[in-house]
């Protein structure tokens, strides 16, 4: 892994919201992602005022707690509890009487301008979160690719132009840098391995903008030590940007402390080994969901989720990186993802017995 940080690799300040078109909507219906919801995103926008939210240290958390008039609140409260039941218990409303909405937070800085809903159990004060966002085709493709190509199962649903997502637990990457990365109890070798695999996984599927605050670190006690898992939590920048380095977390200035640990703890041979391990795992995941994967990629190939100039630039950079002119024929980001997966994984397909993994038209 190259430890050099490219200062010019900065994602776009504001990515447009791309609507969910008919083919993608049919896919979501087919696989149970499109459901009827009692609350739409637009209804949450009718708040009367907001108060800046601070974190536990008193610093600005970049969220605002919003309030509604009483009639609006009673309507929203009932609907938001039912949405939580849809996420957690497949719409079983028999548990809703002991649940309540403790708080609604709004983030104006995110591309999807999400609302974060805090649900609390009235009997024991235990709480959970979920998110309501404007439905964006880019984010949906990102969530689906995460669901199919990573070990993580993603719980989310769409309804018209509304998207609801389950909260992904873990320590935010920027907080991990401050409080855990150089702690004596942190196994930096194991973490370095995980960052290499995360870096490779993002590049394979072209998931961009994985700065430290856009992913979390899950710490799990293991036999005699600790394991680390890095999980993306922001999928707005799925196949949108036009620069190759924006799909490699190692090139973000925010992630430089992670790159330093990799350079210190791992030699080149180990890095290459871990990259190969990640590619091999993705091959097996693709084989286990072959038809669904092909269906998603085919829809993505005909969808608009980026700008022509970004598509052209990324195709050129990947063609130069892999010395593969096939990228230059791509007209959409979906086609680039298709070529990217073939380019990186083709030499691994023979490892999957009796399976024809094809992305050809």
C-alpha positions in Angstrom: 0.0 0.0 0.0 1.4 3.4 -1.0 1.6 5.6 2.0 1.6 8.8 -0.1 -1.4 11.0 0.5 -2.8 12.9 -2.4 -3.9 16.4 -1.2 -5.8 17.0 -4.5 -8.0 14.0 -4.0 -11.1 15.6 -2.6 -14.7 14.5 -3.3 -17.2 16.9 -4.7 -18.8 19.2 -2.1 -22.3 18.5 -3.2 -23.4 15.4 -5.2 -26.8 15.6 -6.9 -29.6 13.2 -5.8 -30.2 10.7 -8.6 -33.8 9.4 -8.7 -34.7 5.7 -8.5 -35.9 4.8 -12.0 -38.3 2.1 -13.0 -35.8 -0.7 -13.6 -34.2 -0.2 -10.2 -37.6 0.1 -8.6 -38.6 -3.2 -10.0 -35.4 -4.8 -8.6 -36.2 -3.3 -5.2 -39.7 -4.7 -5.3 -38.5 -8.1 -6.4 -36.1 -8.5 -3.6 -38.3 -7.1 -0.8 -36.6 -3.7 -0.5 -39.6 -1.6 -1.6 -42.3 -1.5 1.1 -45.2 0.7 2.2 -44.1 3.2 4.9 -46.3 5.2 7.2 -43.9 8.2 7.0 -42.3 9.9 4.1 -39.0 12.0 4.2 -40.8 15.2 3.2 -43.1 15.0 6.2 -40.1 15.2 8.6 -39.0 18.5 7.0 -42.0 20.3 8.6 -40.1 21.0 11.9 -40.7 24.3 13.6 -37.2 25.0 15.0 -33.9 23.2 15.7 -31.1 23.3 18.3 -27.5 22.4 17.6 -26.5 19.1 19.0 -23.2 18.7 20.9 -21.3 15.5 21.4 -20.3 14.1 24.8 -17.2 16.4 24.9 -19.3 19.5 24.2 -18.1 19.9 20.6 -20.4 20.5 17.6 -21.7 17.2 16.3 -22.9 18.6 13.0 -26.5 17.5 13.8 -29.5 19.6 14.9 -32.2 18.3 17.2 -35.5 19.3 15.6 -38.9 20.0 17.1 -42.5 20.0 15.8 -45.8 21.4 16.8 -47.9 19.0 19.0 -50.3 17.8 16.3 -47.5 17.1 13.9 -45.4 15.4 16.6 -48.2 13.0 17.6 -48.7 12.0 13.9 -44.9 11.6 13.3 -44.3 9.7 16.6 -46.8 7.0 15.7 -45.5 6.6 12.2 -41.8 6.6 13.2 -42.4 3.8 15.8 -44.1 1.7 13.1 -41.2 2.4 10.7 -38.8 1.0 13.4 -41.0 -2.1 13.7 -40.8 -2.6 9.9 -37.0 -2.4 10.1 -36.6 -4.7 13.2 -39.5 -7.1 13.3 -40.8 -7.2 9.7 -43.8 -5.0 10.6 -44.9 -6.8 13.7 -46.6 -4.0 15.6 -47.3 -5.9 18.8 -44.3 -4.4 20.5 -44.9 -0.7 19.6 -46.7 0.2 22.9 -43.5 0.0 24.9 -41.5 2.1 22.4 -41.3 5.9 22.1 -39.4 8.4 20.0 -36.8 10.1 22.2 -35.3 12.5 19.7 -35.1 13.4 16.0 -31.9 14.8 14.7 -31.3 16.4 11.3 -28.0 16.8 9.4 -28.0 19.6 6.8 -24.4 18.9 5.7 -25.0 15.4 4.3 -25.8 14.9 0.6 -29.0 13.0 1.6 -29.7 15.5 4.5 -30.7 12.6 6.8 -32.9 12.5 9.8 -31.7 10.3 12.7 -34.4 8.8 14.8 -33.8 7.7 18.4 -36.2 5.0 19.6 -36.3 4.2 23.3 -37.7 1.3 25.2 -39.9 2.9 27.9 -39.4 0.0 30.4 -35.6 0.1 30.5 -34.5 3.3 28.7 -32.5 1.2 26.1 -32.3 3.1 22.9 -31.6 2.5 19.2 -31.3 4.6 16.1 -32.3 4.5 12.4 -32.1 6.9 9.6 -34.6 8.4 7.1 -33.2 9.9 4.0 -34.1 11.1 0.5 -33.9 8.1 -1.8 -30.9 8.3 -4.0 -30.0 5.7 -6.7 -26.3 6.0 -6.0 -26.9 5.2 -2.3 -29.2 2.3 -3.2 -26.5 0.8 -5.5 -24.0 1.2 -2.8 -26.1 -0.5 -0.2 -26.9 -3.4 -2.5 -23.2 -3.9 -3.5 -22.3 -3.8 0.2 -25.0 -6.4 0.9 -23.8 -8.7 -1.9 -20.0 -8.3 -1.9 -19.2 -7.8 1.7 -19.8 -10.1 4.8 -22.3 -7.4 6.1 -26.0 -7.8 5.6 -27.7 -4.4 5.0 -31.1 -3.7 6.4 -32.8 -0.9 4.5 -36.1 -0.2 2.7 -37.4 2.3 0.1 -40.8 3.8 -0.5 -41.2 6.2 -3.4 -38.5 8.8 -2.7 -37.9 7.8 0.9 -35.1 5.6 2.2 -34.8 4.1 5.7 -31.6 2.5 7.0 -30.7 0.6 10.0 -28.0 2.1 12.2 -24.5 0.5 11.7 -22.8 0.2 15.0 -19.1 0.8 15.6 -16.5 3.4 16.6 -16.3 6.2 14.0 -13.0 6.1 12.2 -12.0 9.6 13.3 -12.7 8.7 16.9 -10.8 5.5 16.5 -7.7 7.5 15.5 -8.0 9.8 18.5 -8.7 7.2 21.2 -7.8 3.7 20.0 -5.3 3.5 17.2 -2.3 4.1 19.4 -3.7 2.6 22.6 -1.4 -0.1 24.1 -4.2 -2.6 23.9 -4.7 -2.1 20.2 -3.3 -4.9 18.0 -2.0 -2.7 15.2 -1.0 -5.6 13.0 -4.5 -6.9 12.9 -6.0 -3.5 12.3 -3.5 -2.8 9.5 -4.6 -6.0 7.8 -8.2 -5.0 8.0 -7.5 -1.5 6.6 -5.7 -3.1 3.6 -8.7 -5.3 3.0 -11.1 -2.4 3.4 -9.1 -0.3 1.0 -9.1 -3.1 -1.6 -12.8 -3.8 -1.2 -13.7 -0.1 -1.8 -11.6 0.0 -4.9 -13.0 -3.2 -6.4 -16.6 -1.9 -6.2 -15.7 1.8 -6.7 -17.2 3.1 -3.4 -15.8 6.6 -2.9 -15.3 9.1 -0.2 -14.3 6.7 2.6 -12.8 9.3 4.8 -12.4 8.4 8.5 -15.8 9.7 9.5 -17.6 7.7 6.8 -16.8 4.3 8.2 -16.8 2.7 11.6 -14.5 0.2 13.3 -16.1 -2.8 15.1 -13.9 -4.3 17.8 -14.6 -7.9 18.7 -12.8 -9.9 21.4 -11.3 -13.1 20.0 -9.3 -16.0 21.2 -6.3 -14.5 23.1 -6.7 -11.2 21.3 -9.0 -8.8 19.4 -10.4 -8.7 15.8 -11.3 -5.5 13.9 -13.8 -5.0 11.2 -14.1 -1.8 9.2 -17.6 -1.0 7.8 -18.7 1.7 5.5 -21.6 3.8 6.8 -22.0 6.3 3.9 -22.8 5.1 0.4 -23.7 8.5 -1.3 -20.5 8.4 -3.3 -21.0 5.0 -5.0 -19.4 5.3 -8.4 -19.8 9.1 -8.8 -16.4 10.7 -8.7 -14.1 10.9 -11.7 -10.7 10.3 -10.0 -9.4 6.9 -9.3 -7.8 7.8 -5.9 -11.1 8.9 -4.5 -12.0 5.2 -4.4 -8.9 4.3 -2.4 -9.2 5.2 1.3 -5.4 5.2 1.6 -5.3 8.5 -0.3 -7.4 10.6 2.0 -5.6 13.0 4.3 -8.0 12.1 7.1 -6.8 8.4 6.9 -3.1 9.2 7.0 -2.7 7.8 10.6 -4.1 4.4 9.3 -1.7 4.4 6.4 1.2 5.1 8.7 0.3 2.0 10.8 0.1 -0.1 7.7 3.5 1.1 6.5 5.0 0.4 9.9 3.4 -3.0 10.6 3.2 -4.7 7.3 5.7 -5.5 4.6 4.9 -5.5 0.9 4.4 -9.2 0.7 1.9 -9.3 3.5 -0.1 -6.4 1.9 -0.3 -8.2 -1.4 -1.4 -11.4 0.4 -4.2 -9.6 2.2 -5.3 -7.9 -1.0 -5.5 -11.3 -2.7 -7.5 -12.7 0.2 -10.1 -9.9 -0.1 -10.4 -10.4 -3.9 -10.9 -14.2 -3.4 -13.6 -13.7 -0.8 -15.5 -11.3 -3.1 -15.4 -14.0 -5.9 -17.1 -16.5 -3.7 -19.7 -13.9 -2.6 -20.4 -13.1 -6.2 -20.8 -16.8 -7.0 -23.3 -17.3 -4.2 -25.5 -14.4 -5.5 -24.7 -14.7 -9.2 -28.0 -14.0 -10.8 -29.0 -11.2 -8.4 -25.6 -9.6 -8.9 -25.8 -9.7 -12.6 -29.3 -8.3 -12.5 -28.2 -5.4 -10.4 -25.1 -4.6 -12.5 -27.2 -4.7 -15.8 -29.6 -2.2 -14.3 -26.7 0.0 -13.1 -25.1 -0.1 -16.6 -28.1 1.7 -18.1 -28.7 4.2 -15.2 -27.4 7.7 -14.7 -25.5 8.1 -11.5 -22.7 10.5 -12.5 -21.8 13.2 -14.9 -20.3 12.5 -18.4 -17.0 14.3 -17.6 -16.5 12.3 -14.4 -17.3 9.0 -16.3 -14.7 9.9 -19.0 -12.0 10.9 -16.6 -12.4 7.8 -14.4 -12.4 5.5 -17.5 -9.1 7.1 -18.6 -7.5 6.8 -15.2 -8.5 3.1 -14.8 -7.5 2.3 -18.3 -4.0 3.7 -17.6 -3.9 2.1 -14.1 -4.6 -1.4 -15.5 -3.2 -0.9 -18.9 -6.6 -2.0 -20.2 -8.3 0.0 -23.0 -11.7 -1.7 -22.4 -12.5 1.0 -19.8 -12.4 3.6 -22.6 -15.6 2.1 -24.2 -17.6 2.7 -21.0 -20.4 5.2 -21.3 -21.9 5.0 -17.8 -20.5 4.4 -14.3 -22.3 1.1 -14.2 -20.3 -0.1 -17.2 -17.1 1.0 -15.5 -18.0 -1.0 -12.3 -18.8 -4.0 -14.6 -15.4 -3.8 -16.3 -13.7 -3.1 -12.9 -15.0 -6.2 -11.4 -14.1 -8.3 -14.4 -10.7 -6.7 -14.6 -9.8 -7.4 -10.9 -11.5 -10.7 -10.5 -11.2 -12.5 -13.8 -8.0 -14.3 -12.9 -9.7 -15.6 -9.7 -12.7 -17.2 -11.3 -11.1 -20.5 -11.8 -11.0 -20.9 -8.0 -14.8 -21.1 -7.9 -15.7 -24.7 -9.0 -18.4 -25.4 -11.5 -19.5 -21.7 -11.5 -19.8 -19.4 -14.5 -19.4 -15.9 -13.2 -20.1 -13.7 -16.2 -20.8 -10.0 -16.6 -20.9 -10.1 -20.3 -23.9 -8.5 -22.1 
